[in-house]
Amino acid sequence: MSTTTTTQAGDRRAPAGERVADWADGRLGIYSLAKANMRKIFPDHWSFMLGEVCMYSFIIIILTGIYLTLFFHPSMNEVVYHGSYVPLQGVRMSEAFKSTVDISFDVRGGLLIRQIHHWAALIFLAGMFVHMMRVFFTGAFRKPREVNWMFGFLLFVLGMLAGFTGYSLPDDLLSGTGVRIADSMILAVPLVGTYLSFYVFGGEFPGTDFVSRFFPVHMLLLPGLMLALMVGHLILVFHHKHTQFAGPGRTDKNVVGAPFMPVYIAKAGGFFFLVFGAIAAISAIATINPVWDAGPYRPDHVSNGSQPDWYMGYTEGAVRAMPGWEWSVLGHTINFGVLVPVVLLVTVPAVLAVYPFVEAWITGDQREHHILDRPRNAPTRTAFGVAWVSWYGVLLLAGGNDLLGLLFHLSANGVTWFARIGFFVVPPVMFVVTRRICLGLQRRDRDKVLHGRESGIIKRLPHGEFVEVHEPLSQEQLHVLTAHEQRLPVALEAAVDTNGVERKLTRKEKLRARLSQGLYGEGRQIPKPTAEEYREITSGHGH
């Protein structure tokens, strides 16, 4: 006799994973959130990978930083070294420096993790810099992305501070020299500089607490703020949808590309491991910041060839290039040799940070923009960006005047004078040259639209003339070359209104009109070919 047992459909239990997902959805709304965002479209262009390099580098920094925290001792208490690195045995040093040397030589994988952490920080800031330049040159900062531009800018600034504080933690001679320069900049602030220095270092520099003070700032405060800004940045990217370059079917109301799931997430996962592998390979091959060579910090010593990381190089260059001018005012000495670099430390990045708002005010454009500009089609903006980068570069070169002189057999003093003169000369020259190049490229695009692409094929006409055959462009190519908008400069309102009453123009209105003329006035852009011109040329009547 056999017995069969039947189970009602209502008694069947869902798999454990599905039950957990149902439980979470009932409380967090995961299904609806996933449905709205997992199929979000992302455009496919190599330049968008720059932001991903930054994000993946930041993840690597966090992971390696957690590992290093387990072995680092943020204390300036003096000890005598008796570790495995023989040249330093018997040397008095801080616990911070000793633990850094121990991580490098006695902790399994410690040196590799240290170098991955440092290289990832450099690549993170380099990626941020290039990513911001891509956003700037393509006009991706325009409405509605001004807030996201500020998030990115603040993320770059906080990254610089995080790099500086982390670079200072080992308490070696090289980083200690950088901290000494930072203390000099604080002291140069009129009236309150001394009080600020005592507050930061807990007394006369170097004090006994700055490593223990920098440590929570580097490990908790700055990474927390950066993580919050990065999350906010990504949320706004999802909310505003991604920008895209002009092309057939692409408008301000759609996005052409691949969905977030499964295409984009699969590519992003693979790209993360590529970035991680590249950073690990660099770290295994190229030594960076060998603190054991410099030795522990002593205020009366300065290491030869002291150089900061690249992102702080412009401040070092400003200090080296600025003459040592001092004024005595009401019994207070104002050291312009350090105060001016402090001002440049703030103003050089700030000039770029406020540009989106300045451009929006000049143009009065309140529309949303989701199609990117080609840099050549915004010649004045592109020229300004290149001038800013050259300004930054001149200061960076000045920060390495001694090494440049040594490597290229130049006078360090000559390099310094080049930086002093170049600070005022190079940016205007680069501005003019870049704008001329952009206008030349616009003329080339106009010629390609009207006459086609040069094929290299030479034909002889019946009357003996030799001509080159031009191939007509495809509709896609024509669209890319003509999709950009050409704005007209803002015109000043009439000085006399309709009733004949004289109206006085304000300085603000005059300034806006003058700046608008500089952006979009005559000679600032090459007119696009019109449809009538194109039809006339292609119909044969124009030849």
C-alpha positions in Angstrom: 0.0 0.0 0.0 1.5 3.3 -1.0 0.8 6.7 0.5 1.0 10.0 -1.4 1.3 13.3 0.2 0.2 16.4 -1.7 1.2 19.9 -0.8 -1.1 22.9 -1.3 0.3 25.6 -3.5 -0.3 28.1 -0.7 2.0 26.1 1.6 5.0 26.3 -0.6 7.7 28.6 0.9 9.7 30.9 -1.3 13.5 30.5 -1.4 15.4 32.1 1.5 16.9 34.8 -0.6 13.6 35.8 -2.1 12.1 36.0 1.4 14.9 38.3 2.6 14.4 40.5 -0.5 10.6 40.7 0.2 11.3 41.6 3.8 13.7 44.3 2.8 11.4 45.6 0.1 8.5 45.9 2.6 10.6 48.3 4.7 13.0 50.0 2.3 11.2 49.9 -1.1 14.1 48.2 -2.8 12.1 46.8 -5.8 10.8 50.2 -6.8 14.2 51.8 -6.4 15.9 49.1 -8.4 13.2 49.3 -11.1 13.7 53.0 -11.5 17.5 53.0 -11.6 18.9 49.6 -12.6 17.9 50.2 -16.3 19.2 53.7 -16.3 21.1 54.5 -19.5 24.7 55.6 -19.5 26.5 56.9 -22.6 29.5 55.0 -23.8 32.5 57.3 -24.2 36.1 56.9 -23.0 36.2 60.3 -21.2 33.5 59.2 -18.8 35.9 56.6 -17.4 38.0 59.4 -15.8 35.4 59.7 -13.0 35.4 56.0 -12.5 39.2 56.0 -12.0 38.7 58.5 -9.2 36.0 56.5 -7.5 38.0 53.2 -7.8 41.1 54.9 -6.5 39.2 56.2 -3.6 37.9 52.8 -2.7 41.5 51.4 -2.8 42.7 54.3 -0.6 40.0 53.4 2.0 40.8 49.7 2.0 44.5 50.1 2.2 44.2 52.9 4.8 42.2 50.6 7.1 45.0 48.0 6.9 47.7 50.5 7.7 45.7 51.9 10.6 46.1 48.5 12.4 49.9 48.9 12.6 50.5 52.7 12.8 51.1 54.4 16.1 50.2 58.1 15.9 52.4 59.3 18.6 55.4 61.7 18.8 56.8 60.0 21.9 60.5 59.4 21.4 61.9 55.8 21.3 65.2 54.2 20.2 64.9 52.1 17.1 66.1 48.5 17.3 64.3 47.0 14.3 65.3 45.1 11.2 66.5 48.1 9.2 70.2 48.1 10.3 71.2 51.7 9.2 68.6 53.2 11.6 69.4 51.0 14.6 70.1 53.1 17.8 68.6 56.3 16.3 66.1 58.2 18.4 62.8 58.8 16.6 59.1 59.2 17.2 56.8 56.2 17.6 55.0 57.4 14.4 58.2 57.1 12.4 59.2 53.8 14.0 55.8 52.2 13.2 56.1 53.4 9.6 59.5 51.8 9.2 58.1 48.6 10.9 55.2 48.5 8.5 57.7 48.8 5.6 60.1 46.1 6.8 58.4 43.9 9.4 54.7 43.7 8.5 53.9 41.1 5.9 52.9 43.0 2.7 53.2 46.3 4.6 55.5 48.1 2.2 53.3 47.1 -0.8 50.1 48.3 1.0 51.9 51.5 1.9 52.9 52.1 -1.7 49.5 51.2 -3.1 47.9 53.7 -0.6 50.3 56.4 -1.7 50.1 55.8 -5.4 46.3 55.5 -5.3 46.1 58.9 -3.6 48.2 60.4 -6.3 46.2 58.8 -9.1 42.9 59.8 -7.3 43.9 63.5 -7.4 45.3 63.2 -10.9 42.1 61.6 -12.0 40.1 64.3 -10.2 42.1 67.0 -11.9 41.7 65.6 -15.4 38.0 64.7 -14.8 37.3 68.3 -13.8 39.1 69.6 -16.9 37.0 67.3 -19.0 33.9 68.7 -17.3 35.1 72.3 -17.7 36.2 72.1 -21.4 33.0 70.4 -22.5 30.6 72.7 -20.5 29.2 69.9 -18.4 29.0 72.2 -15.4 26.1 74.2 -16.8 22.6 74.1 -15.4 21.5 71.8 -13.7 24.9 70.6 -12.6 26.4 73.7 -10.9 26.0 72.0 -7.4 27.6 68.9 -8.7 30.5 70.9 -10.0 31.0 72.4 -6.5 30.8 68.9 -5.0 33.6 67.8 -7.3 35.7 70.9 -6.6 35.3 70.4 -2.8 36.2 66.8 -3.2 39.4 67.8 -5.0 40.3 70.3 -2.3 39.5 67.8 0.5 41.6 65.2 -1.3 44.6 67.7 -1.3 44.2 68.2 2.5 43.8 64.4 3.1 47.0 63.8 1.0 48.9 66.5 2.9 47.8 65.2 6.3 48.6 61.6 5.4 51.9 62.6 3.9 52.8 64.2 7.2 51.9 61.3 9.5 55.2 59.3 9.2 57.1 62.2 10.8 60.1 61.7 8.6 62.5 64.5 7.5 60.8 65.1 4.1 57.2 65.4 5.4 58.4 67.4 8.4 59.9 70.0 6.0 56.4 70.2 4.4 54.8 70.7 7.8 57.3 73.4 8.6 56.3 75.2 5.4 52.7 74.9 6.3 53.5 76.4 9.7 55.2 79.3 8.0 52.1 79.9 5.9 50.0 79.9 9.0 52.3 82.3 10.8 52.2 84.7 7.8 48.5 85.4 8.3 48.4 88.9 9.8 47.4 89.4 13.4 46.1 85.9 14.1 48.9 83.8 12.5 50.7 83.1 15.8 47.5 82.1 17.6 46.5 79.8 14.7 50.0 78.1 14.8 49.8 77.5 18.5 46.3 76.1 18.1 47.3 73.6 15.3 50.5 72.4 16.9 49.7 72.7 20.5 52.5 75.2 21.2 55.8 76.1 19.5 56.4 74.2 16.3 56.7 71.2 16.0 55.2 70.6 19.3 54.4 67.1 20.6 50.9 66.6 19.3 50.6 67.3 15.6 50.8 63.7 14.5 48.1 62.6 16.9 46.0 65.6 15.8 46.5 65.0 12.0 45.7 61.3 12.4 41.9 61.6 13.2 41.6 64.4 10.6 43.2 62.1 8.0 41.5 58.9 9.1 38.0 60.1 10.0 37.1 63.7 9.3 38.4 64.1 5.7 37.5 60.6 4.5 34.0 61.0 6.0 33.4 64.3 4.3 34.8 63.0 1.0 32.6 59.9 1.1 29.6 62.1 1.7 30.5 64.3 -1.2 31.1 61.4 -3.5 27.8 59.8 -2.6 26.0 63.1 -3.2 27.9 63.5 -6.5 26.8 60.1 -7.7 23.2 60.7 -6.6 23.1 63.9 -8.6 24.6 62.1 -11.6 21.7 59.6 -11.4 19.1 62.3 -10.8 20.2 64.7 -13.6 21.1 61.8 -16.0 24.4 61.7 -17.7 25.7 64.2 -20.2 26.6 63.1 -23.7 28.3 64.4 -26.8 26.3 65.5 -29.8 25.2 62.8 -32.3 22.3 61.5 -34.2 19.3 60.8 -32.0 20.9 62.6 -29.0 18.9 65.5 -27.5 18.6 67.2 -24.2 15.7 65.0 -23.4 17.2 61.5 -23.8 20.4 59.5 -23.3 21.8 57.1 -25.9 23.9 54.3 -24.5 23.9 51.0 -22.5 21.7 50.3 -19.5 23.2 50.3 -16.0 22.3 46.7 -15.5 23.7 44.4 -16.7 26.0 46.1 -19.3 27.4 49.1 -17.5 27.8 47.3 -14.1 29.7 44.5 -15.8 32.1 46.9 -17.5 32.5 48.9 -14.4 33.4 45.8 -12.3 36.0 44.8 -14.8 37.4 48.3 -15.0 37.8 48.4 -11.2 40.1 45.4 -11.3 42.0 46.9 -14.1 42.6 50.1 -12.0 43.5 48.0 -9.0 45.9 45.9 -11.0 47.6 48.9 -12.6 48.0 50.6 -9.2 49.4 47.4 -7.6 51.8 46.9 -10.5 53.1 50.5 -10.2 53.4 50.1 -6.5 55.4 46.9 -6.8 57.8 48.4 -9.4 58.3 52.0 -8.4 59.3 53.0 -4.9 57.6 56.1 -3.5 58.3 58.0 -0.2 61.1 55.8 1.2 61.0 57.4 4.7 64.0 55.3 5.8 66.2 57.2 3.4 65.2 60.6 4.8 65.3 59.5 8.5 63.3 61.0 11.3 62.3 64.6 11.4 64.5 67.1 13.2 63.6 70.9 13.1 67.2 71.8 12.5 67.6 69.6 9.4 66.3 70.0 5.9 66.6 67.1 3.4 68.2 67.9 0.1 65.8 68.1 -2.9 62.7 68.3 -0.8 59.6 68.1 -3.0 55.9 67.7 -2.1 53.5 65.6 -4.0 52.5 67.1 -7.3 49.1 68.4 -6.2 50.8 70.6 -3.5 53.6 71.6 -5.8 52.1 74.9 -6.9 52.1 76.2 -3.3 55.8 75.2 -3.0 56.5 77.0 -6.3 54.7 80.1 -5.2 56.8 80.2 -2.0 60.1 79.7 -4.0 59.2 82.2 -6.8 57.9 85.0 -4.5 60.7 87.5 -3.5 61.3 87.7 0.3 59.5 91.1 0.7 58.7 92.3 4.2 56.9 95.3 5.5 56.7 96.5 9.1 53.2 98.0 9.8 52.4 99.3 13.3 55.0 97.1 14.9 53.8 94.0 13.0 55.9 92.4 10.3 54.0 91.3 7.2 56.0 88.7 5.3 54.8 89.0 1.7 57.2 86.2 0.7 54.9 83.7 2.4 51.6 85.7 2.6 51.2 86.0 -1.2 51.6 82.3 -1.7 48.9 81.7 1.0 46.6 84.0 -1.0 47.5 82.1 -4.2 46.8 78.8 -2.4 43.2 79.9 -2.2 42.7 82.0 -5.3 44.3 79.7 -7.9 41.7 76.9 -7.4 38.9 79.4 -6.6 39.2 81.1 -9.9 38.2 77.8 -11.6 35.5 77.0 -9.0 33.5 80.1 -9.6 33.7 80.1 -13.4 30.4 78.3 -14.0 28.5 80.9 -12.1 30.3 83.7 -13.8 29.6 82.3 -17.3 25.9 81.7 -16.3 25.7 85.4 -15.2 27.3 86.7 -18.4 25.1 84.7 -20.7 21.9 84.8 -18.7 21.3 81.3 -19.8 18.8 79.5 -17.5 18.1 76.5 -19.7 19.1 72.9 -18.9 22.1 71.5 -20.9 22.7 67.8 -21.3 24.6 67.9 -24.6 28.3 68.6 -24.3 30.3 71.2 -26.2 33.3 70.3 -28.2 36.1 72.5 -26.7 36.8 74.1 -30.1 33.2 75.4 -30.2 33.7 77.4 -27.0 37.1 79.0 -27.8 37.1 81.6 -25.1 36.2 79.2 -22.3 38.7 76.7 -23.6 41.4 79.4 -23.8 40.7 80.4 -20.2 41.0 76.8 -19.0 44.3 76.3 -20.8 45.6 79.6 -19.4 44.6 78.4 -15.9 46.4 75.1 -16.4 49.5 76.9 -17.6 49.3 79.2 -14.6 49.2 76.1 -12.4 52.0 74.5 -14.4 54.4 77.5 -14.0 54.0 77.4 -10.3 54.6 73.6 -10.3 57.8 74.1 -12.3 58.9 76.7 -9.8 58.4 74.2 -7.0 61.1 72.0 -8.5 63.6 74.7 -9.4 66.5 72.9 -7.7 65.8 69.5 -9.3 65.2 71.1 -12.7 68.5 72.8 -12.4 70.2 69.6 -11.4 68.7 67.4 -14.1 69.0 69.8 -17.0 72.2 71.6 -15.9 70.4 74.9 -15.4 70.7 77.6 -12.9 68.1 77.2 -10.1 68.0 81.0 -9.8 67.3 81.2 -13.6 64.4 78.7 -13.2 63.0 80.9 -10.4 63.2 84.0 -12.6 61.5 82.2 -15.4 58.7 81.3 -13.1 58.4 84.9 -11.8 58.1 86.2 -15.4 56.2 83.3 -16.7 53.5 83.7 -14.0 52.4 86.9 -15.7 53.4 86.1 -19.3 52.6 82.4 -20.0 48.8 82.4 -19.2 48.0 85.4 -21.5 50.1 83.9 -24.3 48.4 80.5 -23.9 45.0 82.1 -23.8 45.6 83.9 -27.2 47.3 80.8 -28.8 44.5 78.4 -27.7 41.7 80.6 -28.9 43.4 81.0 -32.3 43.8 77.2 -32.5 40.1 76.8 -31.6 39.0 79.3 -34.3 41.3 77.5 -36.8 39.6 74.2 -36.0 36.2 75.8 -36.4 37.2 77.0 -39.9 38.4 73.5 -40.7 35.0 72.1 -39.6 33.1 74.7 -41.7 35.2 73.8 -44.7 34.6 70.1 -44.2 30.9 70.6 -44.0 30.7 72.7 -47.2 33.3 70.9 -49.3 33.7 67.4 -47.7 36.7 65.5 -46.7 39.9 65.5 -48.7 40.3 62.0 -50.3 43.8 62.3 -51.6 42.6 61.3 -55.1 43.8 63.7 -57.8 41.9 64.0 -61.1 42.7 65.8 -64.3 39.9 67.8 -65.8 39.4 67.9 -69.6 41.0 71.4 -69.9 44.1 70.1 -68.1 43.5 71.4 -64.5 44.4 69.0 -61.7 41.9 68.9 -58.8 41.6 66.8 -55.6 38.3 64.9 -55.2 36.5 65.6 -51.9 34.3 63.0 -50.3 31.0 64.2 -48.9 30.5 63.7 -45.2 27.9 61.3 -43.8 24.8 62.7 -42.2 26.2 61.6 -38.8 29.4 63.6 -39.3 27.5 66.6 -40.6 25.3 66.5 -37.5 28.3 66.3 -35.1 30.0 69.3 -36.8 26.9 71.5 -36.9 24.9 70.5 -33.8 26.5 73.2 -31.5 24.7 76.4 -30.7 26.3 79.8 -31.4 25.2 82.4 -28.9 25.0 86.1 -29.6 26.6 88.7 -27.2 24.3 90.4 -24.7 23.3 93.8 -26.0 23.1 96.8 -23.8 19.6 98.2 -23.4 18.8 101.5 -25.0 20.0 104.5 -23.0 16.6 106.2 -23.7 13.3 104.3 -23.0 10.2 104.4 -25.1 9.0 107.5 -23.3 12.2 109.4 -24.2 13.4 109.3 -20.6 17.2 108.9 -20.3 18.1 105.6 -18.5 21.4 105.4 -16.7 23.2 102.2 -17.3 24.8 100.6 -14.2 28.4 99.4 -14.0 27.1 95.8 -13.6 25.2 96.0 -16.9 28.2 97.5 -18.7 30.6 94.9 -17.3 28.2 92.1 -18.3 27.9 93.4 -21.8 31.7 93.8 -22.1 32.4 90.3 -20.9 29.7 88.9 -23.2 31.3 90.6 -26.1 34.6 89.0 -25.2 32.9 85.6 -25.1 30.7 85.7 -28.2 31.5 89.0 -30.0 32.9 89.5 -33.5 35.9 87.3 -34.2 35.3 85.1 -31.1 33.6 82.3 -33.2 33.4 81.2 -36.8 29.8 81.2 -38.1 28.4 77.8 -38.8 27.5 77.1 -42.4 23.8 77.6 -43.0 21.5 75.1 -44.8 21.2 77.4 -47.7 25.0 77.6 -48.1 25.2 73.8 -47.9 22.5 73.3 -50.5 24.1 75.8 -52.8 27.5 74.1 -52.6 26.3 70.6 -52.9 24.0 71.4 -55.8 26.9 72.5 -57.9 25.9 76.2 -58.2 28.7 77.3 -55.9 31.5 75.9 -58.1 
